[in-house]
Amino acid sequence: MNVRIEGRDMFMGIIPVNLTEIGKNSYQAPLIYGSCSSGYMVWQAIVSFEVNGIEKFTIFEFLADSDS
């Protein structure tokens, strides 16, 4: 399984996420990502994995608002 973080609406770079397995189907990873000075930044975590030899992926979106 591979995970990367990217900005949804603006390019903020590609942030690789280095997962550590902590149990069956449980992972953890440290992550530092930025907020946008516009006060509204949506990130997406793209998770890719293999099922029966076929690569698949899913996307999770999350908001990282600025307090300014």
CHARMM internal coordinates of N, CA and C (Angstrom, degrees):
IC EDIT
DIST 1 N 1 CA 1.4419
DIST 1 CA 1 C 1.5248
ANGL 1 N 1 CA 1 C 108.20
DIST 1 C 2 N 1.3180
ANGL 1 CA 1 C 2 N 115.34
DIHE 1 N 1 CA 1 C 2 N 137.54
DIST 2 N 2 CA 1.4618
ANGL 1 C 2 N 2 CA 122.36
DIHE 1 CA 1 C 2 N 2 CA 177.81
DIST 2 CA 2 C 1.5231
ANGL 2 N 2 CA 2 C 109.08
DIHE 1 C 2 N 2 CA 2 C -126.49
DIST 2 C 3 N 1.3275
ANGL 2 CA 2 C 3 N 116.02
DIHE 2 N 2 CA 2 C 3 N 144.33
DIST 3 N 3 CA 1.4577
ANGL 2 C 3 N 3 CA 121.50
DIHE 2 CA 2 C 3 N 3 CA 178.69
DIST 3 CA 3 C 1.5253
ANGL 3 N 3 CA 3 C 108.55
DIHE 2 C 3 N 3 CA 3 C -133.51
DIST 3 C 4 N 1.3281
ANGL 3 CA 3 C 4 N 115.46
DIHE 3 N 3 CA 3 C 4 N 139.52
DIST 4 N 4 CA 1.4551
ANGL 3 C 4 N 4 CA 121.04
DIHE 3 CA 3 C 4 N 4 CA 172.51
DIST 4 CA 4 C 1.5278
ANGL 4 N 4 CA 4 C 107.69
DIHE 3 C 4 N 4 CA 4 C -140.71
DIST 4 C 5 N 1.3299
ANGL 4 CA 4 C 5 N 115.77
DIHE 4 N 4 CA 4 C 5 N 153.41
DIST 5 N 5 CA 1.4568
ANGL 4 C 5 N 5 CA 122.68
DIHE 4 CA 4 C 5 N 5 CA 179.59
DIST 5 CA 5 C 1.5199
ANGL 5 N 5 CA 5 C 108.29
DIHE 4 C 5 N 5 CA 5 C -113.96
DIST 5 C 6 N 1.3298
ANGL 5 CA 5 C 6 N 117.08
DIHE 5 N 5 CA 5 C 6 N 134.83
DIST 6 N 6 CA 1.4595
ANGL 5 C 6 N 6 CA 122.78
DIHE 5 CA 5 C 6 N 6 CA 178.47
DIST 6 CA 6 C 1.5183
ANGL 6 N 6 CA 6 C 108.76
DIHE 5 C 6 N 6 CA 6 C -140.58
DIST 6 C 7 N 1.3258
ANGL 6 CA 6 C 7 N 116.76
DIHE 6 N 6 CA 6 C 7 N 154.15
DIST 7 N 7 CA 1.4550
ANGL 6 C 7 N 7 CA 120.95
DIHE 6 CA 6 C 7 N 7 CA 171.41
DIST 7 CA 7 C 1.5120
ANGL 7 N 7 CA 7 C 109.32
DIHE 6 C 7 N 7 CA 7 C -69.75
DIST 7 C 8 N 1.3443
ANGL 7 CA 7 C 8 N 117.01
DIHE 7 N 7 CA 7 C 8 N 139.49
DIST 8 N 8 CA 1.4687
ANGL 7 C 8 N 8 CA 119.90
DIHE 7 CA 7 C 8 N 8 CA 179.69
DIST 8 CA 8 C 1.5217
ANGL 8 N 8 CA 8 C 111.61
DIHE 7 C 8 N 8 CA 8 C -78.56
DIST 8 C 9 N 1.3282
ANGL 8 CA 8 C 9 N 117.14
DIHE 8 N 8 CA 8 C 9 N -45.71
DIST 9 N 9 CA 1.4642
ANGL 8 C 9 N 9 CA 120.98
DIHE 8 CA 8 C 9 N 9 CA -172.28
DIST 9 CA 9 C 1.5222
ANGL 9 N 9 CA 9 C 114.28
DIHE 8 C 9 N 9 CA 9 C -103.59
DIST 9 C 10 N 1.3259
ANGL 9 CA 9 C 10 N 117.23
DIHE 9 N 9 CA 9 C 10 N -13.37
DIST 10 N 10 CA 1.4593
ANGL 9 C 10 N 10 CA 120.56
DIHE 9 CA 9 C 10 N 10 CA 177.51
DIST 10 CA 10 C 1.5286
ANGL 10 N 10 CA 10 C 108.57
DIHE 9 C 10 N 10 CA 10 C -145.90
DIST 10 C 11 N 1.3215
ANGL 10 CA 10 C 11 N 115.80
DIHE 10 N 10 CA 10 C 11 N 149.09
DIST 11 N 11 CA 1.4658
ANGL 10 C 11 N 11 CA 119.14
DIHE 10 CA 10 C 11 N 11 CA -179.24
DIST 11 CA 11 C 1.5168
ANGL 11 N 11 CA 11 C 109.68
DIHE 10 C 11 N 11 CA 11 C -77.21
DIST 11 C 12 N 1.3246
ANGL 11 CA 11 C 12 N 115.71
DIHE 11 N 11 CA 11 C 12 N 118.55
DIST 12 N 12 CA 1.4644
ANGL 11 C 12 N 12 CA 122.65
DIHE 11 CA 11 C 12 N 12 CA 178.45
DIST 12 CA 12 C 1.5312
ANGL 12 N 12 CA 12 C 109.94
DIHE 11 C 12 N 12 CA 12 C -120.84
DIST 12 C 13 N 1.3205
ANGL 12 CA 12 C 13 N 115.84
DIHE 12 N 12 CA 12 C 13 N 18.94
DIST 13 N 13 CA 1.4536
ANGL 12 C 13 N 13 CA 120.42
DIHE 12 CA 12 C 13 N 13 CA -176.01
DIST 13 CA 13 C 1.5166
ANGL 13 N 13 CA 13 C 110.65
DIHE 12 C 13 N 13 CA 13 C 92.16
DIST 13 C 14 N 1.3141
ANGL 13 CA 13 C 14 N 114.83
DIHE 13 N 13 CA 13 C 14 N 175.53
DIST 14 N 14 CA 1.4642
ANGL 13 C 14 N 14 CA 122.05
DIHE 13 CA 13 C 14 N 14 CA 176.92
DIST 14 CA 14 C 1.5148
ANGL 14 N 14 CA 14 C 107.08
DIHE 13 C 14 N 14 CA 14 C -115.60
DIST 14 C 15 N 1.3133
ANGL 14 CA 14 C 15 N 115.92
DIHE 14 N 14 CA 14 C 15 N 122.16
DIST 15 N 15 CA 1.4579
ANGL 14 C 15 N 15 CA 121.45
DIHE 14 CA 14 C 15 N 15 CA -176.78
DIST 15 CA 15 C 1.5237
ANGL 15 N 15 CA 15 C 108.67
DIHE 14 C 15 N 15 CA 15 C -106.18
DIST 15 C 16 N 1.3362
ANGL 15 CA 15 C 16 N 117.78
DIHE 15 N 15 CA 15 C 16 N 110.74
DIST 16 N 16 CA 1.4726
ANGL 15 C 16 N 16 CA 119.06
DIHE 15 CA 15 C 16 N 16 CA 176.81
DIST 16 CA 16 C 1.5262
ANGL 16 N 16 CA 16 C 109.79
DIHE 15 C 16 N 16 CA 16 C -72.97
DIST 16 C 17 N 1.3106
ANGL 16 CA 16 C 17 N 116.32
DIHE 16 N 16 CA 16 C 17 N 145.81
DIST 17 N 17 CA 1.4637
ANGL 16 C 17 N 17 CA 122.35
DIHE 16 CA 16 C 17 N 17 CA 178.74
DIST 17 CA 17 C 1.5270
ANGL 17 N 17 CA 17 C 107.37
DIHE 16 C 17 N 17 CA 17 C -116.04
DIST 17 C 18 N 1.3222
ANGL 17 CA 17 C 18 N 116.49
DIHE 17 N 17 CA 17 C 18 N 119.53
DIST 18 N 18 CA 1.4655
ANGL 17 C 18 N 18 CA 121.55
DIHE 17 CA 17 C 18 N 18 CA -178.93
DIST 18 CA 18 C 1.5218
ANGL 18 N 18 CA 18 C 109.54
DIHE 17 C 18 N 18 CA 18 C -94.67
DIST 18 C 19 N 1.3294
ANGL 18 CA 18 C 19 N 115.48
DIHE 18 N 18 CA 18 C 19 N 100.84
DIST 19 N 19 CA 1.4590
ANGL 18 C 19 N 19 CA 122.16
DIHE 18 CA 18 C 19 N 19 CA -176.82
DIST 19 CA 19 C 1.5194
ANGL 19 N 19 CA 19 C 111.82
DIHE 18 C 19 N 19 CA 19 C -78.07
DIST 19 C 20 N 1.3353
ANGL 19 CA 19 C 20 N 115.08
DIHE 19 N 19 CA 19 C 20 N 145.72
DIST 20 N 20 CA 1.4552
ANGL 19 C 20 N 20 CA 122.84
DIHE 19 CA 19 C 20 N 20 CA 171.45
DIST 20 CA 20 C 1.5257
ANGL 20 N 20 CA 20 C 107.01
DIHE 19 C 20 N 20 CA 20 C -121.83
DIST 20 C 21 N 1.3235
ANGL 20 CA 20 C 21 N 116.84
DIHE 20 N 20 CA 20 C 21 N 125.89
DIST 21 N 21 CA 1.4663
ANGL 20 C 21 N 21 CA 120.15
DIHE 20 CA 20 C 21 N 21 CA 178.72
DIST 21 CA 21 C 1.5219
ANGL 21 N 21 CA 21 C 108.88
DIHE 20 C 21 N 21 CA 21 C -74.85
DIST 21 C 22 N 1.3299
ANGL 21 CA 21 C 22 N 116.23
DIHE 21 N 21 CA 21 C 22 N 125.80
DIST 22 N 22 CA 1.4674
ANGL 21 C 22 N 22 CA 120.60
DIHE 21 CA 21 C 22 N 22 CA -179.37
DIST 22 CA 22 C 1.5269
ANGL 22 N 22 CA 22 C 111.81
DIHE 21 C 22 N 22 CA 22 C -113.23
DIST 22 C 23 N 1.3043
ANGL 22 CA 22 C 23 N 117.10
DIHE 22 N 22 CA 22 C 23 N -2.47
DIST 23 N 23 CA 1.4606
ANGL 22 C 23 N 23 CA 122.43
DIHE 22 CA 22 C 23 N 23 CA 178.37
DIST 23 CA 23 C 1.5169
ANGL 23 N 23 CA 23 C 108.24
DIHE 22 C 23 N 23 CA 23 C 178.09
DIST 23 C 24 N 1.3189
ANGL 23 CA 23 C 24 N 116.28
DIHE 23 N 23 CA 23 C 24 N 177.79
DIST 24 N 24 CA 1.4621
ANGL 23 C 24 N 24 CA 119.74
DIHE 23 CA 23 C 24 N 24 CA 179.49
DIST 24 CA 24 C 1.5292
ANGL 24 N 24 CA 24 C 108.69
DIHE 23 C 24 N 24 CA 24 C -62.67
DIST 24 C 25 N 1.3183
ANGL 24 CA 24 C 25 N 116.02
DIHE 24 N 24 CA 24 C 25 N 119.86
DIST 25 N 25 CA 1.4660
ANGL 24 C 25 N 25 CA 123.40
DIHE 24 CA 24 C 25 N 25 CA -179.30
DIST 25 CA 25 C 1.5273
ANGL 25 N 25 CA 25 C 113.37
DIHE 24 C 25 N 25 CA 25 C 60.44
DIST 25 C 26 N 1.3182
ANGL 25 CA 25 C 26 N 118.21
DIHE 25 N 25 CA 25 C 26 N 24.12
DIST 26 N 26 CA 1.4677
ANGL 25 C 26 N 26 CA 122.27
DIHE 25 CA 25 C 26 N 26 CA 177.07
DIST 26 CA 26 C 1.5275
ANGL 26 N 26 CA 26 C 109.40
DIHE 25 C 26 N 26 CA 26 C -126.92
DIST 26 C 27 N 1.3395
ANGL 26 CA 26 C 27 N 115.36
DIHE 26 N 26 CA 26 C 27 N 130.77
DIST 27 N 27 CA 1.4533
ANGL 26 C 27 N 27 CA 121.40
DIHE 26 CA 26 C 27 N 27 CA -177.61
DIST 27 CA 27 C 1.5241
ANGL 27 N 27 CA 27 C 109.19
DIHE 26 C 27 N 27 CA 27 C -134.97
DIST 27 C 28 N 1.3165
ANGL 27 CA 27 C 28 N 115.39
DIHE 27 N 27 CA 27 C 28 N 158.38
DIST 28 N 28 CA 1.4611
ANGL 27 C 28 N 28 CA 120.61
DIHE 27 CA 27 C 28 N 28 CA 172.69
DIST 28 CA 28 C 1.5182
ANGL 28 N 28 CA 28 C 108.51
DIHE 27 C 28 N 28 CA 28 C -142.60
DIST 28 C 29 N 1.3391
ANGL 28 CA 28 C 29 N 114.84
DIHE 28 N 28 CA 28 C 29 N 158.17
DIST 29 N 29 CA 1.4646
ANGL 28 C 29 N 29 CA 120.18
DIHE 28 CA 28 C 29 N 29 CA 179.00
DIST 29 CA 29 C 1.5198
ANGL 29 N 29 CA 29 C 108.98
DIHE 28 C 29 N 29 CA 29 C -161.94
DIST 29 C 30 N 1.3372
ANGL 29 CA 29 C 30 N 116.90
DIHE 29 N 29 CA 29 C 30 N 142.04
DIST 30 N 30 CA 1.4709
ANGL 29 C 30 N 30 CA 118.79
DIHE 29 CA 29 C 30 N 30 CA 171.62
DIST 30 CA 30 C 1.5308
ANGL 30 N 30 CA 30 C 108.50
DIHE 29 C 30 N 30 CA 30 C -74.26
DIST 30 C 31 N 1.3235
ANGL 30 CA 30 C 31 N 115.87
DIHE 30 N 30 CA 30 C 31 N 149.21
DIST 31 N 31 CA 1.4551
ANGL 30 C 31 N 31 CA 119.20
DIHE 30 CA 30 C 31 N 31 CA -178.78
DIST 31 CA 31 C 1.5223
ANGL 31 N 31 CA 31 C 109.48
DIHE 30 C 31 N 31 CA 31 C -149.99
DIST 31 C 32 N 1.3178
ANGL 31 CA 31 C 32 N 115.43
DIHE 31 N 31 CA 31 C 32 N 130.97
DIST 32 N 32 CA 1.4620
ANGL 31 C 32 N 32 CA 121.49
DIHE 31 CA 31 C 32 N 32 CA 173.59
DIST 32 CA 32 C 1.5237
ANGL 32 N 32 CA 32 C 106.46
DIHE 31 C 32 N 32 CA 32 C -124.86
DIST 32 C 33 N 1.3213
ANGL 32 CA 32 C 33 N 115.27
DIHE 32 N 32 CA 32 C 33 N 126.07
DIST 33 N 33 CA 1.4493
ANGL 32 C 33 N 33 CA 119.99
DIHE 32 CA 32 C 33 N 33 CA 177.94
DIST 33 CA 33 C 1.5255
ANGL 33 N 33 CA 33 C 108.16
DIHE 32 C 33 N 33 CA 33 C -138.44
DIST 33 C 34 N 1.3069
ANGL 33 CA 33 C 34 N 117.04
DIHE 33 N 33 CA 33 C 34 N 160.44
DIST 34 N 34 CA 1.4556
ANGL 33 C 34 N 34 CA 121.22
DIHE 33 CA 33 C 34 N 34 CA -175.12
DIST 34 CA 34 C 1.5146
ANGL 34 N 34 CA 34 C 113.48
DIHE 33 C 34 N 34 CA 34 C -94.42
DIST 34 C 35 N 1.3162
ANGL 34 CA 34 C 35 N 114.83
DIHE 34 N 34 CA 34 C 35 N 163.67
DIST 35 N 35 CA 1.4530
ANGL 34 C 35 N 35 CA 120.39
DIHE 34 CA 34 C 35 N 35 CA 171.21
DIST 35 CA 35 C 1.5237
ANGL 35 N 35 CA 35 C 107.58
DIHE 34 C 35 N 35 CA 35 C -109.37
DIST 35 C 36 N 1.2838
ANGL 35 CA 35 C 36 N 115.90
DIHE 35 N 35 CA 35 C 36 N 163.27
DIST 36 N 36 CA 1.4577
ANGL 35 C 36 N 36 CA 120.57
DIHE 35 CA 35 C 36 N 36 CA -175.88
DIST 36 CA 36 C 1.5246
ANGL 36 N 36 CA 36 C 109.52
DIHE 35 C 36 N 36 CA 36 C -102.37
DIST 36 C 37 N 1.3241
ANGL 36 CA 36 C 37 N 117.54
DIHE 36 N 36 CA 36 C 37 N 141.44
DIST 37 N 37 CA 1.4630
ANGL 36 C 37 N 37 CA 121.35
DIHE 36 CA 36 C 37 N 37 CA -179.67
DIST 37 CA 37 C 1.5325
ANGL 37 N 37 CA 37 C 111.95
DIHE 36 C 37 N 37 CA 37 C -67.60
DIST 37 C 38 N 1.3359
ANGL 37 CA 37 C 38 N 117.63
DIHE 37 N 37 CA 37 C 38 N -14.76
DIST 38 N 38 CA 1.4654
ANGL 37 C 38 N 38 CA 120.07
DIHE 37 CA 37 C 38 N 38 CA 177.66
DIST 38 CA 38 C 1.5266
ANGL 38 N 38 CA 38 C 111.26
DIHE 37 C 38 N 38 CA 38 C -72.65
DIST 38 C 39 N 1.3366
ANGL 38 CA 38 C 39 N 117.66
DIHE 38 N 38 CA 38 C 39 N -12.93
DIST 39 N 39 CA 1.4538
ANGL 38 C 39 N 39 CA 121.50
DIHE 38 CA 38 C 39 N 39 CA 178.70
DIST 39 CA 39 C 1.5226
ANGL 39 N 39 CA 39 C 114.02
DIHE 38 C 39 N 39 CA 39 C 89.52
DIST 39 C 40 N 1.3375
ANGL 39 CA 39 C 40 N 117.25
DIHE 39 N 39 CA 39 C 40 N 1.39
DIST 40 N 40 CA 1.4628
ANGL 39 C 40 N 40 CA 119.37
DIHE 39 CA 39 C 40 N 40 CA -179.19
DIST 40 CA 40 C 1.5238
ANGL 40 N 40 CA 40 C 108.68
DIHE 39 C 40 N 40 CA 40 C -146.96
DIST 40 C 41 N 1.3097
ANGL 40 CA 40 C 41 N 116.63
DIHE 40 N 40 CA 40 C 41 N 108.94
DIST 41 N 41 CA 1.4675
ANGL 40 C 41 N 41 CA 121.22
DIHE 40 CA 40 C 41 N 41 CA -179.10
DIST 41 CA 41 C 1.5120
ANGL 41 N 41 CA 41 C 109.00
DIHE 40 C 41 N 41 CA 41 C -134.88
DIST 41 C 42 N 1.3303
ANGL 41 CA 41 C 42 N 115.48
DIHE 41 N 41 CA 41 C 42 N 120.57
DIST 42 N 42 CA 1.4627
ANGL 41 C 42 N 42 CA 120.83
DIHE 41 CA 41 C 42 N 42 CA 176.70
DIST 42 CA 42 C 1.5213
ANGL 42 N 42 CA 42 C 108.20
DIHE 41 C 42 N 42 CA 42 C -104.79
DIST 42 C 43 N 1.3229
ANGL 42 CA 42 C 43 N 114.98
DIHE 42 N 42 CA 42 C 43 N 125.53
DIST 43 N 43 CA 1.4555
ANGL 42 C 43 N 43 CA 122.74
DIHE 42 CA 42 C 43 N 43 CA 176.31
DIST 43 CA 43 C 1.5141
ANGL 43 N 43 CA 43 C 108.65
DIHE 42 C 43 N 43 CA 43 C -104.55
DIST 43 C 44 N 1.3202
ANGL 43 CA 43 C 44 N 115.56
DIHE 43 N 43 CA 43 C 44 N 159.43
DIST 44 N 44 CA 1.4625
ANGL 43 C 44 N 44 CA 119.79
DIHE 43 CA 43 C 44 N 44 CA 172.70
DIST 44 CA 44 C 1.5171
ANGL 44 N 44 CA 44 C 109.51
DIHE 43 C 44 N 44 CA 44 C -131.96
DIST 44 C 45 N 1.3178
ANGL 44 CA 44 C 45 N 114.46
DIHE 44 N 44 CA 44 C 45 N 132.58
DIST 45 N 45 CA 1.4594
ANGL 44 C 45 N 45 CA 121.83
DIHE 44 CA 44 C 45 N 45 CA 173.70
DIST 45 CA 45 C 1.5238
ANGL 45 N 45 CA 45 C 106.55
DIHE 44 C 45 N 45 CA 45 C -96.46
DIST 45 C 46 N 1.3213
ANGL 45 CA 45 C 46 N 116.11
DIHE 45 N 45 CA 45 C 46 N 118.95
DIST 46 N 46 CA 1.4575
ANGL 45 C 46 N 46 CA 121.51
DIHE 45 CA 45 C 46 N 46 CA -178.81
DIST 46 CA 46 C 1.5257
ANGL 46 N 46 CA 46 C 107.49
DIHE 45 C 46 N 46 CA 46 C -103.83
DIST 46 C 47 N 1.3163
ANGL 46 CA 46 C 47 N 115.24
DIHE 46 N 46 CA 46 C 47 N 116.13
DIST 47 N 47 CA 1.4621
ANGL 46 C 47 N 47 CA 122.16
DIHE 46 CA 46 C 47 N 47 CA -176.91
DIST 47 CA 47 C 1.5226
ANGL 47 N 47 CA 47 C 107.76
DIHE 46 C 47 N 47 CA 47 C -108.77
DIST 47 C 48 N 1.3352
ANGL 47 CA 47 C 48 N 116.42
DIHE 47 N 47 CA 47 C 48 N 119.72
DIST 48 N 48 CA 1.4677
ANGL 47 C 48 N 48 CA 120.28
DIHE 47 CA 47 C 48 N 48 CA 177.49
DIST 48 CA 48 C 1.5286
ANGL 48 N 48 CA 48 C 108.85
DIHE 47 C 48 N 48 CA 48 C -113.38
DIST 48 C 49 N 1.3218
ANGL 48 CA 48 C 49 N 114.48
DIHE 48 N 48 CA 48 C 49 N 144.51
DIST 49 N 49 CA 1.4614
ANGL 48 C 49 N 49 CA 121.09
DIHE 48 CA 48 C 49 N 49 CA -176.71
DIST 49 CA 49 C 1.5215
ANGL 49 N 49 CA 49 C 108.93
DIHE 48 C 49 N 49 CA 49 C -155.75
DIST 49 C 50 N 1.3103
ANGL 49 CA 49 C 50 N 115.99
DIHE 49 N 49 CA 49 C 50 N 168.22
DIST 50 N 50 CA 1.4551
ANGL 49 C 50 N 50 CA 121.61
DIHE 49 CA 49 C 50 N 50 CA -177.75
DIST 50 CA 50 C 1.5234
ANGL 50 N 50 CA 50 C 110.07
DIHE 49 C 50 N 50 CA 50 C -113.87
DIST 50 C 51 N 1.3420
ANGL 50 CA 50 C 51 N 115.56
DIHE 50 N 50 CA 50 C 51 N 133.66
DIST 51 N 51 CA 1.4568
ANGL 50 C 51 N 51 CA 121.93
DIHE 50 CA 50 C 51 N 51 CA 176.60
DIST 51 CA 51 C 1.5194
ANGL 51 N 51 CA 51 C 107.81
DIHE 50 C 51 N 51 CA 51 C -129.07
DIST 51 C 52 N 1.3271
ANGL 51 CA 51 C 52 N 116.64
DIHE 51 N 51 CA 51 C 52 N 117.16
DIST 52 N 52 CA 1.4719
ANGL 51 C 52 N 52 CA 121.71
DIHE 51 CA 51 C 52 N 52 CA -179.73
DIST 52 CA 52 C 1.5312
ANGL 52 N 52 CA 52 C 112.10
DIHE 51 C 52 N 52 CA 52 C 51.88
DIST 52 C 53 N 1.3178
ANGL 52 CA 52 C 53 N 116.19
DIHE 52 N 52 CA 52 C 53 N 40.94
DIST 53 N 53 CA 1.4571
ANGL 52 C 53 N 53 CA 121.09
DIHE 52 CA 52 C 53 N 53 CA 177.09
DIST 53 CA 53 C 1.5117
ANGL 53 N 53 CA 53 C 114.97
DIHE 52 C 53 N 53 CA 53 C 80.67
DIST 53 C 54 N 1.3284
ANGL 53 CA 53 C 54 N 118.00
DIHE 53 N 53 CA 53 C 54 N 3.24
DIST 54 N 54 CA 1.4601
ANGL 53 C 54 N 54 CA 121.90
DIHE 53 CA 53 C 54 N 54 CA -179.62
DIST 54 CA 54 C 1.5245
ANGL 54 N 54 CA 54 C 108.71
DIHE 53 C 54 N 54 CA 54 C -112.34
DIST 54 C 55 N 1.3467
ANGL 54 CA 54 C 55 N 116.15
DIHE 54 N 54 CA 54 C 55 N 127.38
DIST 55 N 55 CA 1.4636
ANGL 54 C 55 N 55 CA 119.78
DIHE 54 CA 54 C 55 N 55 CA 179.58
DIST 55 CA 55 C 1.5253
ANGL 55 N 55 CA 55 C 110.06
DIHE 54 C 55 N 55 CA 55 C -77.40
DIST 55 C 56 N 1.3046
ANGL 55 CA 55 C 56 N 116.06
DIHE 55 N 55 CA 55 C 56 N 130.51
DIST 56 N 56 CA 1.4618
ANGL 55 C 56 N 56 CA 123.37
DIHE 55 CA 55 C 56 N 56 CA 179.59
DIST 56 CA 56 C 1.5179
ANGL 56 N 56 CA 56 C 108.67
DIHE 55 C 56 N 56 CA 56 C -127.90
DIST 56 C 57 N 1.3206
ANGL 56 CA 56 C 57 N 117.02
DIHE 56 N 56 CA 56 C 57 N 166.58
DIST 57 N 57 CA 1.4558
ANGL 56 C 57 N 57 CA 119.98
DIHE 56 CA 56 C 57 N 57 CA 176.29
DIST 57 CA 57 C 1.5261
ANGL 57 N 57 CA 57 C 109.60
DIHE 56 C 57 N 57 CA 57 C -150.76
DIST 57 C 58 N 1.3094
ANGL 57 CA 57 C 58 N 115.15
DIHE 57 N 57 CA 57 C 58 N 159.54
DIST 58 N 58 CA 1.4610
ANGL 57 C 58 N 58 CA 122.48
DIHE 57 CA 57 C 58 N 58 CA 172.85
DIST 58 CA 58 C 1.5162
ANGL 58 N 58 CA 58 C 108.26
DIHE 57 C 58 N 58 CA 58 C -139.95
DIST 58 C 59 N 1.3182
ANGL 58 CA 58 C 59 N 116.56
DIHE 58 N 58 CA 58 C 59 N 156.14
DIST 59 N 59 CA 1.4598
ANGL 58 C 59 N 59 CA 121.73
DIHE 58 CA 58 C 59 N 59 CA -176.40
DIST 59 CA 59 C 1.5276
ANGL 59 N 59 CA 59 C 109.48
DIHE 58 C 59 N 59 CA 59 C -124.06
DIST 59 C 60 N 1.3362
ANGL 59 CA 59 C 60 N 115.29
DIHE 59 N 59 CA 59 C 60 N 132.12
DIST 60 N 60 CA 1.4537
ANGL 59 C 60 N 60 CA 122.51
DIHE 59 CA 59 C 60 N 60 CA 174.97
DIST 60 CA 60 C 1.5223
ANGL 60 N 60 CA 60 C 107.42
DIHE 59 C 60 N 60 CA 60 C -115.35
DIST 60 C 61 N 1.3309
ANGL 60 CA 60 C 61 N 117.66
DIHE 60 N 60 CA 60 C 61 N 125.87
DIST 61 N 61 CA 1.4570
ANGL 60 C 61 N 61 CA 121.31
DIHE 60 CA 60 C 61 N 61 CA 178.90
DIST 61 CA 61 C 1.5243
ANGL 61 N 61 CA 61 C 110.22
DIHE 60 C 61 N 61 CA 61 C -102.46
DIST 61 C 62 N 1.3460
ANGL 61 CA 61 C 62 N 115.76
DIHE 61 N 61 CA 61 C 62 N 142.60
DIST 62 N 62 CA 1.4611
ANGL 61 C 62 N 62 CA 119.96
DIHE 61 CA 61 C 62 N 62 CA 176.50
DIST 62 CA 62 C 1.5152
ANGL 62 N 62 CA 62 C 110.12
DIHE 61 C 62 N 62 CA 62 C -145.68
DIST 62 C 63 N 1.3246
ANGL 62 CA 62 C 63 N 115.74
DIHE 62 N 62 CA 62 C 63 N 151.67
DIST 63 N 63 CA 1.4447
ANGL 62 C 63 N 63 CA 123.57
DIHE 62 CA 62 C 63 N 63 CA -175.57
DIST 63 CA 63 C 1.5183
ANGL 63 N 63 CA 63 C 110.36
DIHE 62 C 63 N 63 CA 63 C -95.55
DIST 63 C 64 N 1.3308
ANGL 63 CA 63 C 64 N 117.22
DIHE 63 N 63 CA 63 C 64 N 136.82
DIST 64 N 64 CA 1.4664
ANGL 63 C 64 N 64 CA 122.28
DIHE 63 CA 63 C 64 N 64 CA 176.62
DIST 64 CA 64 C 1.5281
ANGL 64 N 64 CA 64 C 106.49
DIHE 63 C 64 N 64 CA 64 C -128.63
DIST 64 C 65 N 1.3256
ANGL 64 CA 64 C 65 N 116.36
DIHE 64 N 64 CA 64 C 65 N 82.50
DIST 65 N 65 CA 1.4619
ANGL 64 C 65 N 65 CA 121.38
DIHE 64 CA 64 C 65 N 65 CA -178.88
DIST 65 CA 65 C 1.5081
ANGL 65 N 65 CA 65 C 112.12
DIHE 64 C 65 N 65 CA 65 C -74.29
DIST 65 C 66 N 1.3059
ANGL 65 CA 65 C 66 N 115.43
DIHE 65 N 65 CA 65 C 66 N 150.31
DIST 66 N 66 CA 1.4525
ANGL 65 C 66 N 66 CA 122.40
DIHE 65 CA 65 C 66 N 66 CA 172.86
DIST 66 CA 66 C 1.5235
ANGL 66 N 66 CA 66 C 108.58
DIHE 65 C 66 N 66 CA 66 C -90.09
DIST 66 C 67 N 1.3377
ANGL 66 CA 66 C 67 N 118.02
DIHE 66 N 66 CA 66 C 67 N 144.66
DIST 67 N 67 CA 1.4575
ANGL 66 C 67 N 67 CA 122.00
DIHE 66 CA 66 C 67 N 67 CA 178.86
DIST 67 CA 67 C 1.5214
ANGL 67 N 67 CA 67 C 112.76
DIHE 66 C 67 N 67 CA 67 C -81.25
DIST 67 C 68 N 1.3168
ANGL 67 CA 67 C 68 N 118.05
DIHE 67 N 67 CA 67 C 68 N -4.67
DIST 68 N 68 CA 1.4759
ANGL 67 C 68 N 68 CA 120.09
DIHE 67 CA 67 C 68 N 68 CA -175.99
DIST 68 CA 68 C 1.5137
ANGL 68 N 68 CA 68 C 112.06
DIHE 67 C 68 N 68 CA 68 C -76.22
END
COOR INIT
IC SEED 1 N 1 CA 1 C
IC BUILD
